[in-house]
Amino acid sequence: MTSALFVVSEEGYWGEECVEPLETLSDAGVEITVATPSGSPPVVDERSIDPDEVGEETAEHVREVHENDERLNDPIPTARADAEAYDAVVFPGGHGTAWDVNQDSDARRLLRDTVEGDDGKALVVCHAVGILAFARDSHGAFIVNGRDVTGFPNEWEEGIVDENDCMPSGRKLPYWVEDEVKAAGGNWDAELESDTSVTVDGDLLTGRGPGSSSAAAETLLEELDV
């Protein structure tokens, strides 16, 4: 059976970016395990279950899955996860990843081992693409250097943070994904003229944001030949 590991934020994952791939892969028969940096249940970004932000239907569905999915409620710590045990590792986005997943050495290890392995695929979505600005390969080079990627663009971030880079909650965003990934050598194109943006570069797949979650999951299934 094809298997996938979801590395999900405890600081605030974006609901659709986790739930959409989770259900798409599950419906295709993929066995899914969830991991978080500490092993505590992931925390959903409240904005991603706000009907005014995402619509009533999406908000209600994400909340239901978040509260009732056994895999999300019983994760393993990333330190105990082995990339070789899975066919794919998925990193859902959300601003929360900037504070935990993207800075987690074990999450970076999982990404490195997946893209350097023989058959594994890594799917990284939205703000989780920021992990590529910090993850290095086994030779010490940035994994993203020279790779084509998409992710959460500066143009969208400008509409969320204030002049001090503070979120609506008042918490300061530590970095902007596009800036950091470019600085690490990534070939960035968020394809802002397109409704969705999913980029495949070898074993690394990236998705732009919530609206690309479904397309990203379907692309992953194609890459896995599922």
Solvent accessible surface area in square Angstrom, and as a share of the most:
residue,aa,sasa,rsa
1,M,181,0.81
2,T,37,0.22
3,S,16,0.10
4,A,0,0.00
5,L,0,0.00
6,F,0,0.00
7,V,0,0.00
8,V,0,0.00
9,S,0,0.00
10,E,36,0.16
11,E,79,0.35
12,G,4,0.03
13,Y,0,0.00
14,W,26,0.09
15,G,0,0.00
16,E,51,0.23
17,E,0,0.00
18,C,0,0.00
19,V,4,0.02
20,E,58,0.26
21,P,0,0.00
22,L,0,0.00
23,E,59,0.26
24,T,21,0.12
25,L,0,0.00
26,S,35,0.23
27,D,127,0.66
28,A,41,0.32
29,G,43,0.41
30,V,6,0.03
31,E,99,0.44
32,I,12,0.06
33,T,41,0.24
34,V,3,0.02
35,A,0,0.00
36,T,0,0.00
37,P,33,0.21
38,S,74,0.47
39,G,21,0.20
40,S,53,0.34
41,P,71,0.44
42,P,6,0.04
43,V,76,0.44
44,V,8,0.05
45,D,21,0.11
46,E,120,0.54
47,R,60,0.22
48,S,1,0.00
49,I,6,0.03
50,D,53,0.27
51,P,68,0.43
52,D,140,0.72
53,E,85,0.38
54,V,37,0.21
55,G,32,0.31
56,E,129,0.58
57,E,148,0.66
58,T,42,0.24
59,A,4,0.03
60,E,116,0.52
61,H,76,0.34
62,V,3,0.02
63,R,104,0.38
64,E,97,0.43
65,V,16,0.09
66,H,38,0.17
67,E,98,0.44
68,N,100,0.51
69,D,22,0.11
70,E,143,0.64
71,R,77,0.28
72,L,2,0.01
73,N,67,0.35
74,D,114,0.59
75,P,13,0.08
76,I,37,0.19
77,P,31,0.20
78,T,1,0.00
79,A,67,0.52
80,R,175,0.64
81,A,5,0.04
82,D,75,0.39
83,A,6,0.05
84,E,157,0.70
85,A,68,0.53
86,Y,39,0.15
87,D,54,0.28
88,A,0,0.00
89,V,1,0.00
90,V,0,0.00
91,F,0,0.00
92,P,0,0.00
93,G,0,0.00
94,G,1,0.01
95,H,9,0.04
96,G,3,0.02
97,T,0,0.00
98,A,2,0.02
99,W,61,0.21
100,D,20,0.10
101,V,0,0.00
102,N,0,0.00
103,Q,77,0.34
104,D,25,0.13
105,S,79,0.51
106,D,34,0.17
107,A,0,0.00
108,R,60,0.22
109,R,56,0.20
110,L,0,0.00
111,L,0,0.00
112,R,70,0.25
113,D,47,0.24
114,T,7,0.04
115,V,15,0.09
116,E,78,0.35
117,G,35,0.33
118,D,135,0.70
119,D,114,0.59
120,G,13,0.12
121,K,32,0.14
122,A,0,0.00
123,L,0,0.00
124,V,0,0.00
125,V,0,0.00
126,C,4,0.02
127,H,3,0.01
128,A,0,0.00
129,V,0,0.00
130,G,0,0.00
131,I,0,0.00
132,L,0,0.00
133,A,8,0.06
134,F,56,0.23
135,A,1,0.00
136,R,119,0.43
137,D,36,0.18
138,S,77,0.50
139,H,166,0.74
140,G,37,0.36
141,A,46,0.36
142,F,59,0.25
143,I,10,0.05
144,V,0,0.00
145,N,94,0.48
146,G,52,0.50
147,R,53,0.19
148,D,70,0.36
149,V,2,0.01
150,T,0,0.00
151,G,0,0.00
152,F,17,0.07
153,P,3,0.02
154,N,31,0.16
155,E,111,0.50
156,W,91,0.32
157,E,2,0.01
158,E,112,0.50
159,G,73,0.70
160,I,41,0.21
161,V,15,0.09
162,D,67,0.35
163,E,154,0.69
164,N,94,0.48
165,D,43,0.22
166,C,29,0.17
167,M,19,0.08
168,P,90,0.57
169,S,101,0.65
170,G,51,0.49
171,R,105,0.38
172,K,121,0.51
173,L,2,0.01
174,P,69,0.43
175,Y,23,0.09
176,W,44,0.15
177,V,3,0.02
178,E,20,0.09
179,D,69,0.36
180,E,60,0.27
181,V,0,0.00
182,K,99,0.42
183,A,87,0.68
184,A,6,0.05
185,G,26,0.25
186,G,9,0.09
187,N,74,0.38
188,W,36,0.13
189,D,87,0.45
190,A,6,0.04
191,E,52,0.23
192,L,78,0.39
193,E,152,0.68
194,S,41,0.26
195,D,136,0.70
196,T,59,0.35
197,S,1,0.01
198,V,37,0.21
199,T,25,0.14
200,V,63,0.36
201,D,38,0.20
202,G,52,0.50
203,D,31,0.16
204,L,1,0.01
205,L,0,0.00
206,T,0,0.00
207,G,0,0.00
208,R,10,0.04
209,G,1,0.01
210,P,31,0.20
211,G,56,0.54
212,S,1,0.01
213,S,0,0.00
214,S,50,0.32
215,A,34,0.27
216,A,0,0.00
217,A,0,0.00
218,E,85,0.38
219,T,27,0.16
220,L,0,0.00
221,L,16,0.08
222,E,124,0.56
223,E,63,0.28
224,L,29,0.14
225,D,133,0.69
226,V,74,0.43
